[in-house]
């Protein structure tokens, strides 16, 4: 997803501020929107780039419409309700806690449909540029509605300072807007963007098999990503405590990013190796598969340690020992509050070790494109930059929130991602 927006203040804008809030947002909007269409064309090696494909076609609109309906219905069926963190203005967001069921039911249904009609995989693959075009149009309509609704009919009591309108479009207006009774970010991020990622890599793997025969390298790429996404949906309620949900506003950055950038870019390794068949041997492919699954497992293990620590309020064992933590204080919506900063297990090795394993997993599922240039590795490189940027953003937020307690935590855990290096 494109770089994160930040809040401006009421002071007079400097030249740097003018560039940041009036120039950079429209440049990013144009660049990343065009980039998704270009990548979709580049990936299947069609000789001529046709701008008309950005408008979609009958097939792409049917595909996108049915998928949106399926995603929306998953949030309307009766399910357990998860309460997210209370905001600074006193709002408690509510989410449907049925992500893992939605994930597997979608996969099973997709496999059944592809078995009944294998040609559908080819149709989706060859119409991928049109599908991205339809997603782009839908995402822009949603972002314009979010901008208008947030400015003139906000659902919360939060007070925001007026910013340049292009920046407000890019950043978004509200943290937890709802549409037709469902949370916008749960719909765009969890139910559409990430699930489209899974469905598309399944389709691209099936297309690869239909056109070239079975490839262990292509299977490794598909399976590692599926394991990664299964881990996400198992942990979905934990995602509702991350910066994407608690800090980022629903606008172009997060909503367009999930509706378009994720299915267009995050799937790119799988998409690219359909036209550029993998040249890796089965031995290397098997090693990559094992390494990738190990990376996904460790990524989950790190997150699970923190999740279990929070659920038990610090009363648990980590690596066979009682969990150690720093008791921190901060100003919350209910006044002075306390929080425990974990310094045991992986969280005592580095402050963001989970990001390291996530990057390793990404490089592993991109490795099937080895020998075909940088294109199959674009996602892994992008993710590395994104997560390193997020490290500094996370730590800036924590330093502001916890003050001297965060400084003490950093003294106990001095490394950000890689021990003795960074």
C-alpha positions as CSV (number, residue, x, y, z in Angstrom):
1,X,0.0,0.0,0.0
2,X,1.2,3.6,-0.6
3,X,3.0,5.6,2.1
4,X,1.0,6.5,5.2
5,X,-0.4,10.0,5.7
6,X,0.2,12.0,8.8
7,X,-1.7,14.8,10.5
8,X,-1.0,18.5,9.9
9,X,-1.3,21.2,12.5
10,X,-2.9,24.6,12.4
11,X,0.4,26.4,11.8
12,X,1.2,28.1,8.4
13,X,2.2,25.5,5.9
14,X,5.9,25.5,4.8
15,X,7.1,24.6,1.4
16,X,7.7,21.1,2.7
17,X,4.2,20.9,4.1
18,X,2.7,22.2,0.8
19,X,4.5,19.4,-1.0
20,X,3.5,16.8,1.5
21,X,-0.2,17.7,1.8
22,X,-1.0,19.3,-1.6
23,X,1.4,17.7,-4.0
24,X,2.3,14.2,-2.8
25,X,-1.2,12.9,-2.2
26,X,-2.5,13.5,-5.8
27,X,0.8,12.2,-7.2
28,X,0.5,9.0,-5.2
29,X,-3.2,8.6,-6.2
30,X,-2.4,8.9,-9.9
31,X,0.8,6.9,-9.7
32,X,-0.5,3.9,-7.7
33,X,-3.8,3.8,-9.6
34,X,-2.1,3.7,-13.0
35,X,0.5,1.3,-11.6
36,X,-2.1,-1.4,-10.8
37,X,-3.4,-1.3,-14.4
38,X,0.1,-1.4,-15.8
39,X,1.1,-4.4,-13.7
40,X,-2.0,-6.3,-14.7
41,X,-1.1,-5.7,-18.3
42,X,2.6,-6.4,-17.9
43,X,2.1,-9.7,-16.0
44,X,0.4,-11.6,-18.8
45,X,2.6,-10.2,-21.6
46,X,-0.2,-8.9,-23.8
47,X,1.5,-7.1,-26.6
48,X,-0.7,-3.9,-26.6
49,X,-1.7,-1.9,-23.6
50,X,-5.4,-0.9,-23.9
51,X,-6.6,1.9,-21.7
52,X,-10.2,0.8,-22.2
53,X,-9.5,-2.3,-20.0
54,X,-9.4,0.1,-17.0
55,X,-13.2,0.5,-17.4
56,X,-13.8,-3.3,-17.0
57,X,-16.1,-5.4,-19.0
58,X,-19.2,-7.5,-18.5
59,X,-17.3,-10.4,-17.0
60,X,-15.2,-8.3,-14.6
61,X,-18.2,-6.4,-13.3
62,X,-20.1,-9.7,-12.7
63,X,-17.1,-11.2,-10.9
64,X,-16.5,-8.1,-8.7
65,X,-20.2,-7.6,-8.0
66,X,-20.7,-11.3,-6.9
67,X,-17.6,-11.2,-4.8
68,X,-18.6,-7.9,-3.0
69,X,-22.0,-9.4,-2.3
70,X,-20.4,-12.6,-0.9
71,X,-18.1,-10.5,1.3
72,X,-20.9,-8.3,2.5
73,X,-23.2,-11.2,3.4
74,X,-20.4,-12.7,5.5
75,X,-20.7,-9.7,7.8
76,X,-24.5,-9.9,8.0
77,X,-24.9,-13.6,9.0
78,X,-25.4,-14.2,12.7
79,X,-22.0,-14.5,14.4
80,X,-20.1,-13.8,17.6
81,X,-19.4,-10.0,18.0
82,X,-15.9,-8.8,18.9
83,X,-15.5,-5.4,20.6
84,X,-12.5,-3.4,19.4
85,X,-10.4,-1.0,21.4
86,X,-12.3,2.1,22.7
87,X,-11.3,5.2,20.8
88,X,-10.1,8.5,22.4
89,X,-13.5,9.9,21.7
90,X,-15.3,7.0,23.5
91,X,-16.5,4.9,20.5
92,X,-16.3,1.1,20.7
93,X,-16.2,-0.5,17.3
94,X,-18.0,-3.8,16.7
95,X,-16.8,-6.6,14.4
96,X,-18.1,-9.9,13.2
97,X,-15.9,-12.7,14.6
98,X,-16.3,-15.3,11.8
99,X,-13.3,-14.7,9.7
100,X,-11.8,-18.2,9.8
101,X,-15.1,-19.7,8.8
102,X,-15.4,-17.2,5.9
103,X,-11.9,-18.0,4.8
104,X,-12.4,-21.7,4.5
105,X,-15.9,-21.6,3.1
106,X,-14.7,-19.3,0.4
107,X,-11.8,-21.6,-0.5
108,X,-14.0,-24.7,-0.6
109,X,-16.6,-22.9,-2.7
110,X,-14.0,-21.6,-5.1
111,X,-12.4,-25.1,-5.5
112,X,-15.8,-26.6,-6.2
113,X,-16.6,-24.0,-8.8
114,X,-13.3,-24.3,-10.5
115,X,-13.7,-28.1,-10.6
116,X,-17.1,-27.8,-12.2
117,X,-15.8,-25.1,-14.7
118,X,-12.0,-25.2,-15.1
119,X,-12.3,-22.7,-17.9
120,X,-13.4,-20.1,-15.4
121,X,-9.8,-19.9,-14.1
122,X,-8.6,-19.0,-17.5
123,X,-11.3,-16.4,-17.9
124,X,-10.4,-14.7,-14.6
125,X,-6.7,-14.8,-15.5
126,X,-7.1,-13.3,-19.0
127,X,-9.6,-10.7,-17.7
128,X,-7.4,-9.7,-14.8
129,X,-6.7,-6.1,-16.1
130,X,-10.5,-5.6,-16.5
131,X,-11.1,-6.9,-12.9
132,X,-8.5,-4.4,-11.6
133,X,-10.2,-1.7,-13.6
134,X,-13.6,-2.5,-12.0
135,X,-12.1,-2.6,-8.5
136,X,-10.4,0.8,-9.2
137,X,-13.8,2.3,-10.1
138,X,-15.5,0.8,-7.1
139,X,-12.8,1.9,-4.7
140,X,-12.9,5.5,-6.0
141,X,-16.6,5.7,-5.6
142,X,-16.3,4.4,-2.0
143,X,-13.5,6.8,-1.1
144,X,-15.5,9.8,-2.4
145,X,-18.5,8.7,-0.4
146,X,-16.2,8.3,2.7
147,X,-14.9,11.8,2.2
148,X,-18.3,13.3,1.8
149,X,-19.9,11.4,4.6
150,X,-17.0,12.1,7.0
151,X,-17.1,15.8,6.3
152,X,-20.9,16.4,6.2
153,X,-22.5,13.5,8.1
154,X,-19.9,12.0,10.4
155,X,-20.9,9.1,12.6
156,X,-18.7,10.0,15.5
157,X,-18.2,13.0,17.8
158,X,-14.5,13.3,16.9
159,X,-13.3,16.8,16.0
160,X,-10.8,17.1,13.2
161,X,-8.9,20.2,12.0
162,X,-9.6,21.1,8.4
163,X,-7.0,19.9,5.9
164,X,-6.5,20.2,2.2
165,X,-9.3,18.2,0.6
166,X,-7.0,16.0,-1.5
167,X,-5.2,15.1,1.7
168,X,-8.5,14.3,3.4
169,X,-9.4,12.1,0.5
170,X,-6.0,10.3,0.7
171,X,-6.0,10.0,4.5
172,X,-9.7,9.5,5.1
173,X,-12.0,11.3,7.6
174,X,-13.3,8.7,10.1
175,X,-11.5,5.9,11.9
176,X,-14.5,3.6,12.2
177,X,-17.2,4.5,9.5
178,X,-20.0,2.0,8.8
179,X,-21.9,1.3,5.6
180,X,-25.1,-0.6,5.4
181,X,-24.6,-1.7,9.0
182,X,-21.1,-3.1,8.7
183,X,-17.6,-1.7,9.5
184,X,-16.1,-0.3,6.4
185,X,-12.5,-1.4,7.1
186,X,-13.5,-4.9,8.1
187,X,-15.4,-5.1,4.8
188,X,-12.6,-3.6,2.6
189,X,-9.6,-5.0,4.4
190,X,-10.6,-8.4,5.7
191,X,-13.6,-9.5,3.6
192,X,-12.7,-8.2,0.2
193,X,-9.0,-7.3,-0.2
194,X,-7.3,-10.2,1.6
195,X,-9.9,-12.8,0.5
196,X,-9.5,-11.7,-3.1
197,X,-5.8,-12.2,-2.6
198,X,-6.5,-15.9,-1.7
199,X,-9.0,-16.5,-4.5
200,X,-6.8,-15.0,-7.1
201,X,-3.7,-17.0,-6.2
202,X,-5.9,-20.1,-6.3
203,X,-7.1,-19.1,-9.7
204,X,-3.5,-18.3,-11.0
205,X,-2.2,-21.7,-9.6
206,X,-5.1,-23.5,-11.4
207,X,-4.4,-21.5,-14.6
208,X,-0.7,-22.4,-14.4
209,X,-1.6,-26.1,-14.0
210,X,-4.1,-26.0,-16.9
211,X,-1.6,-24.3,-19.3
212,X,1.7,-25.9,-18.3
213,X,1.0,-28.9,-16.1
214,X,1.7,-29.2,-12.3
215,X,4.6,-27.2,-11.0
216,X,6.0,-27.7,-7.5
217,X,7.4,-24.1,-7.5
218,X,3.9,-22.7,-8.4
219,X,2.3,-24.9,-5.7
220,X,4.9,-23.7,-3.2
221,X,4.0,-20.0,-4.0
222,X,0.3,-20.7,-3.6
223,X,0.6,-22.9,-0.5
224,X,2.8,-20.5,1.5
225,X,0.5,-17.6,0.8
226,X,-2.5,-19.7,1.7
227,X,-0.9,-20.6,5.0
228,X,-0.1,-16.9,5.6
229,X,-3.6,-15.9,4.9
230,X,-5.1,-18.7,7.0
231,X,-3.0,-17.5,9.9
232,X,-4.4,-14.0,9.4
233,X,-8.0,-15.2,9.5
234,X,-7.4,-17.3,12.5
235,X,-6.0,-14.2,14.2
236,X,-8.4,-11.7,12.6
237,X,-9.7,-10.3,15.9
238,X,-6.0,-9.5,16.8
239,X,-5.8,-7.4,13.6
240,X,-8.5,-5.1,15.0
241,X,-6.0,-3.9,17.6
242,X,-3.3,-2.9,15.0
243,X,-2.5,0.5,13.6
244,X,-4.4,-0.2,10.4
245,X,-7.6,-0.3,12.4
246,X,-7.0,1.8,15.5
247,X,-5.1,4.7,13.9
248,X,-5.6,4.8,10.1
249,X,-8.7,6.5,8.8
250,X,-10.9,5.0,6.1
251,X,-9.8,6.8,2.9
252,X,-7.8,6.2,-0.3
253,X,-4.7,4.9,1.6
254,X,-6.3,2.1,3.5
255,X,-9.5,1.4,1.6
256,X,-8.3,1.7,-2.0
257,X,-5.1,0.0,-0.9
258,X,-7.1,-3.1,0.2
259,X,-9.6,-3.1,-2.6
260,X,-7.2,-2.6,-5.4
261,X,-3.5,-2.6,-4.4
262,X,-3.7,-5.9,-2.4
263,X,-5.4,-8.0,-5.2
264,X,-3.3,-6.3,-7.9
265,X,0.1,-6.3,-6.3
266,X,0.2,-8.8,-3.5
267,X,-0.8,-11.6,-5.9
268,X,1.8,-10.5,-8.5
269,X,4.3,-13.3,-8.0
270,X,1.5,-15.9,-8.6
271,X,0.2,-13.9,-11.6
272,X,3.6,-13.4,-13.2
273,X,4.7,-17.0,-13.2
274,X,1.7,-18.1,-15.3
275,X,3.2,-16.3,-18.3
276,X,6.8,-16.8,-17.1
277,X,6.8,-20.5,-16.1
278,X,9.0,-21.3,-13.0
279,X,12.4,-22.7,-13.8
280,X,13.3,-23.9,-10.3
281,X,14.0,-27.6,-9.7
282,X,11.7,-29.6,-7.5
283,X,14.4,-29.9,-4.9
284,X,14.8,-26.1,-4.6
285,X,11.0,-25.7,-4.7
286,X,10.6,-28.1,-1.8
287,X,13.2,-26.3,0.2
288,X,11.5,-23.0,-0.4
289,X,8.1,-24.5,0.6
290,X,9.6,-25.7,3.9
291,X,11.4,-22.4,4.6
292,X,8.2,-20.4,3.7
293,X,6.0,-22.5,6.0
294,X,8.6,-22.2,8.8
295,X,8.6,-18.4,8.4
296,X,4.8,-18.2,8.5
297,X,4.8,-20.4,11.6
298,X,7.3,-18.2,13.4
299,X,5.5,-15.1,12.4
300,X,2.3,-16.5,13.9
301,X,4.2,-17.7,17.0
302,X,5.5,-14.2,17.7
303,X,2.0,-12.7,17.4
304,X,0.5,-15.5,19.4
305,X,2.9,-14.9,22.3
306,X,1.7,-11.3,22.6
307,X,-2.0,-12.3,22.1
308,X,-1.8,-14.9,24.9
309,X,0.0,-12.5,27.1
310,X,-2.7,-9.9,26.7
311,X,-5.5,-12.5,27.1
312,X,-4.1,-13.7,30.4
313,X,-3.2,-10.2,31.6
314,X,0.4,-11.2,31.9
315,X,-0.2,-14.4,33.9
316,X,1.2,-16.9,31.5
317,X,4.4,-18.9,30.8
318,X,6.6,-17.9,27.8
319,X,9.4,-20.2,26.8
320,X,8.8,-22.1,30.0
321,X,9.2,-19.1,32.3
322,X,6.8,-16.6,33.8
323,X,6.2,-13.7,31.5
324,X,8.2,-10.6,32.2
325,X,6.9,-7.1,31.5
326,X,7.2,-3.4,32.2
327,X,4.2,-1.8,33.8
328,X,3.5,1.4,31.9
329,X,1.1,4.2,32.4
330,X,-0.5,6.4,29.8
331,X,-3.4,8.9,29.3
332,X,-6.4,7.1,27.9
333,X,-10.1,7.9,27.2
334,X,-10.8,7.0,30.9
335,X,-8.0,9.0,32.4
336,X,-4.7,7.6,33.6
337,X,-4.5,3.9,32.6
338,X,-1.9,1.1,32.8
339,X,-0.6,-1.3,30.2
340,X,2.0,-4.2,30.3
341,X,4.9,-4.1,27.8
342,X,6.0,-7.7,27.2
343,X,9.8,-8.3,27.3
344,X,9.8,-12.2,27.3
345,X,10.1,-14.7,24.5
346,X,10.5,-13.3,21.0
347,X,9.4,-9.9,22.3
348,X,12.6,-9.8,24.5
349,X,14.8,-10.6,21.4
350,X,13.6,-7.7,19.2
351,X,10.7,-5.2,19.3
352,X,9.4,-6.2,15.9
353,X,10.7,-9.7,15.2
354,X,7.4,-10.7,13.7
355,X,8.1,-8.3,10.8
356,X,11.3,-10.2,10.0
357,X,9.5,-13.5,9.6
358,X,6.8,-11.9,7.5
359,X,9.5,-10.5,5.1
360,X,11.2,-13.9,4.9
361,X,7.8,-15.5,4.1
362,X,7.2,-13.0,1.4
363,X,10.6,-13.6,-0.3
364,X,9.9,-17.4,-0.1
365,X,6.7,-17.2,-2.0
366,X,8.2,-14.8,-4.6
367,X,11.2,-17.2,-5.1
368,X,9.3,-19.2,-7.8
369,X,10.0,-16.4,-10.1
370,X,13.8,-16.7,-9.7
371,X,15.5,-16.1,-13.0
372,X,12.8,-13.9,-14.4
373,X,14.1,-10.5,-13.2
374,X,12.9,-8.3,-10.5
375,X,9.2,-8.4,-11.4
376,X,8.2,-11.5,-9.3
377,X,10.0,-10.0,-6.3
378,X,8.3,-6.6,-6.3
379,X,6.0,-7.5,-3.5
380,X,8.7,-8.7,-1.2
381,X,10.8,-5.6,-1.8
382,X,7.8,-3.4,-1.3
383,X,6.8,-5.2,1.9
384,X,10.4,-4.7,3.3
385,X,10.2,-1.0,2.8
386,X,6.6,-0.8,4.1
387,X,7.4,-2.8,7.3
388,X,10.6,-0.9,8.1
389,X,8.6,2.3,7.7
390,X,6.0,0.9,9.9
391,X,8.6,0.1,12.6
392,X,9.4,3.8,13.0
393,X,5.8,4.7,12.8
394,X,4.9,2.2,15.5
395,X,7.7,3.4,17.7
396,X,6.8,7.1,17.3
397,X,3.3,6.3,18.4
398,X,4.5,4.2,21.4
399,X,7.0,6.9,22.5
400,X,4.2,9.5,22.5
401,X,1.8,7.2,24.3
402,X,4.1,5.7,27.0
403,X,6.9,8.4,27.3
404,X,9.6,7.3,29.9
405,X,8.1,3.8,30.1
406,X,8.8,3.3,26.4
407,X,12.4,4.5,26.9
408,X,12.8,1.9,29.6
409,X,11.3,-0.8,27.4
410,X,13.8,0.1,24.6
411,X,16.7,-0.2,27.1
412,X,15.5,-3.7,27.9
413,X,14.9,-4.7,24.3
414,X,17.4,-2.6,22.3
415,X,17.0,-4.0,18.8
416,X,14.1,-3.1,16.5
417,X,14.0,-6.1,14.1
418,X,17.3,-8.0,13.9
419,X,19.5,-8.6,17.0
420,X,22.9,-6.8,16.9
421,X,22.1,-5.3,13.5
422,X,18.9,-3.2,13.6
